[in-house]
Structures are given as structure tokens and as C-alpha cells.
Amino acid sequence: MEEKQYDLNDIVEMKKPHPCGANKWKIIRLGMDIRIKCEGCSHSVLIPRKDFVRKMKKVLEKHEQ
């Protein structure tokens, strides 16, 4: 199985939507833990990289560098 490619400031879709109803998340921190921010209500969540890789569905928008 190929590893999904993601980077800082990418917009990703997770398997489950946020309770606010939005399912677009922006990656705002990368490291051992990954911080993602909900694009609907701006709530941020810090999750371990292992859980993020398992729960991420796809990359919706790549950040232009």
C-alpha cells in the first residue's frame, strides 16, 4: 500500500467529519504529532502521526510553495 503524501498547509479530508459538519482540515503543524485545524469552525486538534495516517482519507488541495 502506498503512503499518502501530505505537507504543511495542505487541505485534507478525514474519514469522519468534525461535529460542526465540516470535513476539510488544514495541516498547521508537522512532527511526531500533527496539528490540524477545522476549516468550518477553526477548532484545532493535535493527534499522533500514526493515528493521522490511519484516519486521513485523501488530500483535497496541495499547498503552493
Secondary structure as UniProt FT lines:
FT   TURN            8..9
FT   STRAND          11..14
FT   TURN            19..20
FT   STRAND          25..29
FT   STRAND          33..38
FT   TURN            39..41
FT   STRAND          44..48
FT   HELIX           49..55
FT   STRAND          56..61
//
